[in-house]
Amino acid sequence: MSAEQDDDAGRKTTGHEWDGIREYDAPLPLWWLYTFYATIVFAVVWCVFNPSLPTFYGLLDNTTRQKVAADIAAATTAQEPFIKRILALTPEEIRRDPELSAFARVGGRIAFNNNCVPCHQSGGAGIKGYPSLADDDWLWGGTLADIEQTIRYGIRSDSDKARTSMMPRFGVDGLLEPAQIDDVVEYVLSLGHLPHDATAAARGATVFADQCAGCHMPGGVGNREVGAPALNDAIWLNGGDRASIRASVHFARMGVMPAWQGRLDEATIKMLTLYVHGLGGGK
């Protein structure tokens, strides 16, 4: 639509019209234009002198980067004597030094929060499928050496030194009949002092002795050599109700923990070992 003359107002229009309303072809007020141009100039000057781009921090360098860098450098320098001692000692030797042990536990707590909390939860409380580290029930042993090995090489990880064991899939692979699985589940419930069918549990005791006691040991006391959990307490890794236990027997449970050697430095692994050891009253 071409521009037109509005005879009533004596002004040109853009030719646009809506519902009888015409748009005047008038320039913006100078004060508005000058204000707009001033904001552009101000923005450019601001970007030049102040932080505005990811890799450019302005001519004034008006940030706390230098202070933060100085603080980090000072902290690193202050920690160096402790780190050197930690690298030179075993976790057991570190534990016997009160000052060094306190430093290591703080460092271990930070490493735990940064790397382990997503699975083991805050304070090592654990969650279904991920063992609690805040009790004294250890799958693979609770000594400093045991914990350090687990942290370094993981469980069923890609490390050739990983702790590894395999629970048979009794149901999936047809190693037990469904009725036998039901019976052994009742027996496991009885070991944990949970409501159970005594008659079925008596039958399940025989199945357990033949199929399960090799790892979980007679009476379900567990075996830390192969990471087989105790079944005679109230601590359940994957749930202690009938359905959860049956699923464990039928499908098997084989969790994976990554190997942290190569991901964490030597000092951090030792500090993490001491922190985890202290969470659950390690052996």
C-alpha positions as CSV (number, residue, x, y, z in Angstrom):
1,M,0.0,0.0,0.0
2,S,1.5,3.4,-1.0
3,A,1.7,6.4,1.2
4,E,-1.3,8.8,1.1
5,Q,-2.1,12.3,2.3
6,D,-4.6,12.6,5.2
7,D,-6.5,15.7,4.1
8,D,-8.2,16.0,7.5
9,A,-4.9,16.2,9.4
10,G,-2.8,17.6,6.7
11,R,-0.1,14.9,7.2
12,K,1.2,12.0,5.2
13,T,0.4,8.4,6.1
14,T,2.3,5.2,5.5
15,G,-0.7,3.8,3.7
16,H,-1.4,1.3,6.5
17,E,-5.0,1.3,7.8
18,W,-6.7,-0.8,10.4
19,D,-10.4,-0.4,11.3
20,G,-10.4,3.1,9.9
21,I,-7.3,4.2,11.8
22,R,-4.4,5.4,9.6
23,E,-0.7,5.3,10.5
24,Y,1.1,8.6,10.1
25,D,4.4,8.7,8.3
26,A,6.1,10.9,10.9
27,P,9.8,10.7,12.2
28,L,10.6,9.7,15.8
29,P,11.1,12.6,18.2
30,L,14.7,13.7,18.3
31,W,14.9,13.4,22.1
32,W,13.9,9.7,21.7
33,L,16.5,9.0,19.0
34,Y,19.3,10.7,20.9
35,T,18.4,8.7,24.0
36,F,18.4,5.5,22.0
37,Y,21.8,6.3,20.5
38,A,23.2,7.1,23.9
39,T,22.2,3.7,25.3
40,I,24.0,2.1,22.4
41,V,27.2,4.1,23.1
42,F,26.8,3.4,26.9
43,A,26.5,-0.4,26.2
44,V,29.6,-0.5,24.0
45,V,31.7,1.5,26.6
46,W,30.4,-0.7,29.4
47,C,31.4,-3.9,27.5
48,V,34.9,-2.5,26.9
49,F,35.6,-1.6,30.5
50,N,33.6,-4.3,32.4
51,P,33.1,-8.1,32.2
52,S,30.7,-8.8,29.4
53,L,32.0,-11.7,27.4
54,P,33.1,-15.3,28.4
55,T,36.8,-14.7,27.5
56,F,37.0,-10.9,28.0
57,Y,36.8,-9.4,31.4
58,G,37.1,-5.7,30.5
59,L,39.8,-3.1,30.7
60,L,39.1,-2.4,34.3
61,D,39.2,-6.2,35.2
62,N,36.4,-5.4,37.7
63,T,36.1,-9.0,38.9
64,T,37.1,-11.1,41.9
65,R,39.0,-13.6,39.7
66,Q,42.4,-12.5,41.0
67,K,41.3,-12.6,44.6
68,V,39.8,-16.0,44.2
69,A,42.9,-17.3,42.4
70,A,45.1,-15.8,45.2
71,D,43.0,-17.5,47.8
72,I,43.2,-20.9,46.1
73,A,46.9,-20.6,45.7
74,A,47.3,-19.7,49.4
75,A,45.1,-22.7,50.4
76,T,47.1,-25.0,48.1
77,T,50.3,-23.8,49.6
78,A,49.0,-24.3,53.2
79,Q,47.8,-27.8,52.3
80,E,51.0,-29.0,50.6
81,P,52.8,-30.2,53.8
82,F,49.7,-32.3,54.8
83,I,49.4,-33.7,51.2
84,K,53.0,-34.7,51.1
85,R,52.7,-36.6,54.4
86,I,49.5,-38.3,53.2
87,L,51.2,-39.5,50.1
88,A,54.1,-40.9,52.1
89,L,52.0,-42.8,54.6
90,T,49.5,-45.6,54.5
91,P,45.9,-44.9,55.6
92,E,46.6,-46.8,58.9
93,E,49.6,-44.6,59.6
94,I,47.6,-41.5,58.8
95,R,44.8,-42.6,61.1
96,R,47.2,-42.8,64.0
97,D,48.3,-39.1,63.6
98,P,45.4,-37.0,65.1
99,E,46.3,-33.8,63.2
100,L,46.8,-35.5,59.9
101,S,43.8,-37.8,60.4
102,A,41.5,-34.8,61.0
103,F,42.8,-33.1,57.8
104,A,42.3,-36.2,55.8
105,R,38.8,-36.7,57.0
106,V,37.8,-33.2,56.0
107,G,39.4,-33.7,52.6
108,G,37.7,-37.1,52.3
109,R,34.3,-35.6,53.1
110,I,34.7,-33.0,50.3
111,A,35.7,-35.8,47.9
112,F,32.8,-37.9,49.0
113,N,30.3,-35.1,48.5
114,N,31.7,-34.3,45.0
115,N,31.8,-37.9,43.8
116,C,30.0,-40.4,45.9
117,V,26.8,-38.8,47.2
118,P,24.7,-39.4,44.0
119,C,24.7,-43.1,44.8
120,H,25.5,-43.5,48.5
121,Q,23.6,-40.3,49.5
122,S,24.7,-37.7,52.0
123,G,26.6,-39.0,54.9
124,G,26.7,-42.4,53.3
125,A,23.1,-43.1,54.3
126,G,22.6,-45.3,51.2
127,I,19.5,-46.0,49.2
128,K,17.8,-49.1,47.7
129,G,20.4,-50.7,45.5
130,Y,23.3,-48.7,46.9
131,P,24.7,-49.8,50.2
132,S,24.7,-47.6,53.3
133,L,28.2,-46.7,54.5
134,A,27.0,-45.3,57.8
135,D,26.5,-48.7,59.5
136,D,28.9,-51.6,60.3
137,D,27.5,-54.0,57.7
138,W,30.2,-54.2,55.0
139,L,29.7,-56.2,51.8
140,W,33.4,-56.5,51.0
141,G,35.0,-55.8,54.4
142,G,35.4,-52.7,56.5
143,T,39.1,-52.4,57.2
144,L,41.0,-49.5,55.8
145,A,42.7,-51.8,53.4
146,D,39.4,-53.3,52.3
147,I,37.8,-49.9,51.8
148,E,40.8,-48.5,49.9
149,Q,40.8,-51.5,47.5
150,T,37.1,-51.0,46.8
151,I,37.5,-47.3,46.1
152,R,40.6,-47.8,43.9
153,Y,39.3,-50.7,41.8
154,G,35.5,-50.6,42.2
155,I,33.0,-53.5,42.1
156,R,32.5,-55.3,38.8
157,S,34.1,-52.3,37.1
158,D,36.3,-52.2,34.0
159,S,39.4,-52.5,36.2
160,D,41.2,-55.8,36.0
161,K,41.6,-55.6,39.8
162,A,37.9,-54.9,40.5
163,R,36.1,-56.9,43.1
164,T,33.9,-59.4,41.2
165,S,31.3,-62.0,42.1
166,M,28.4,-63.3,40.3
167,M,25.0,-64.3,41.7
168,P,23.2,-67.0,39.6
169,R,19.9,-66.0,38.0
170,F,18.0,-68.9,39.6
171,G,14.7,-68.1,37.9
172,V,15.8,-66.6,34.6
173,D,18.2,-69.5,33.9
174,G,15.9,-72.2,35.2
175,L,18.2,-73.3,38.0
176,L,15.3,-73.5,40.4
177,E,11.6,-74.2,39.9
178,P,9.2,-71.4,40.8
179,A,8.0,-73.4,43.8
180,Q,11.6,-73.8,45.0
181,I,12.2,-70.1,44.6
182,D,9.0,-69.4,46.7
183,D,10.3,-71.8,49.4
184,V,13.8,-70.3,49.6
185,V,12.3,-66.8,49.8
186,E,10.3,-67.9,52.8
187,Y,13.5,-69.3,54.4
188,V,15.3,-66.0,53.8
189,L,12.4,-64.1,55.4
190,S,12.8,-66.4,58.4
191,L,16.5,-65.6,58.6
192,G,15.6,-61.9,58.8
193,H,13.0,-62.6,61.5
194,L,10.2,-61.4,59.2
195,P,6.7,-62.9,58.8
196,H,7.0,-66.1,56.8
197,D,5.4,-69.5,56.1
198,A,7.2,-71.9,58.4
199,T,6.4,-75.0,56.4
200,A,7.7,-73.5,53.1
201,A,10.7,-72.1,55.0
202,A,11.6,-75.6,56.2
203,R,11.6,-76.8,52.6
204,G,13.5,-73.7,51.5
205,A,16.2,-74.4,54.1
206,T,17.3,-77.4,52.1
207,V,17.3,-75.5,48.8
208,F,19.3,-72.7,50.5
209,A,21.9,-75.2,51.8
210,D,22.3,-76.7,48.3
211,Q,22.2,-73.5,46.2
212,C,22.9,-70.4,48.3
213,A,25.0,-71.3,51.4
214,G,28.2,-71.5,49.3
215,C,28.2,-67.7,49.1
216,H,25.8,-66.5,51.8
217,M,27.1,-69.1,54.2
218,P,25.0,-71.4,56.4
219,G,22.5,-69.4,58.4
220,G,22.9,-66.5,55.9
221,V,25.7,-64.8,57.8
222,G,27.2,-63.5,54.6
223,N,30.7,-63.7,53.2
224,R,32.8,-60.6,52.6
225,E,35.3,-62.5,50.6
226,V,32.8,-62.6,47.7
227,G,30.6,-59.7,48.6
228,A,27.7,-61.9,49.6
229,P,25.5,-59.9,52.0
230,A,24.3,-61.2,55.3
231,L,20.7,-62.3,55.2
232,N,20.1,-62.7,58.9
233,D,20.0,-59.1,59.9
234,A,17.5,-56.2,59.2
235,I,19.8,-54.6,56.6
236,W,18.6,-55.1,53.0
237,L,20.4,-53.8,50.0
238,N,17.6,-54.3,47.5
239,G,14.6,-54.5,49.8
240,G,13.5,-57.0,52.5
241,D,9.9,-57.6,51.5
242,R,8.8,-60.9,49.9
243,A,8.5,-59.4,46.3
244,S,12.0,-57.8,46.5
245,I,13.6,-61.0,47.8
246,R,11.9,-63.1,45.1
247,A,13.1,-60.6,42.4
248,S,16.7,-61.0,43.8
249,V,16.6,-64.8,43.6
250,H,14.8,-64.8,40.2
251,F,16.9,-62.2,38.4
252,A,20.0,-61.8,40.6
253,R,21.5,-58.5,41.7
254,M,24.9,-57.4,40.5
255,G,25.6,-53.7,41.1
256,V,28.5,-51.9,39.6
257,M,30.8,-49.3,41.3
258,P,33.4,-47.4,39.2
259,A,37.1,-47.7,39.8
260,W,38.3,-44.3,41.2
261,Q,42.0,-44.9,40.6
262,G,42.9,-42.7,37.7
263,R,39.9,-40.5,38.3
264,L,41.0,-39.3,41.8
265,D,44.6,-38.6,42.8
266,E,46.4,-40.7,45.4
267,A,46.0,-38.3,48.3
268,T,42.3,-38.0,47.6
269,I,41.8,-41.8,47.5
270,K,43.5,-42.1,50.9
271,M,41.5,-39.3,52.4
272,L,38.3,-40.8,51.0
273,T,39.3,-44.1,52.5
274,L,39.6,-42.6,56.0
275,Y,36.4,-40.7,55.7
276,V,34.3,-43.7,54.6
277,H,36.1,-45.8,57.3
278,G,34.9,-43.3,59.9
279,L,31.3,-43.2,58.7
280,G,30.4,-46.7,59.7
281,G,32.8,-47.6,62.5
282,G,35.1,-49.5,60.1
283,K,37.0,-52.5,61.4
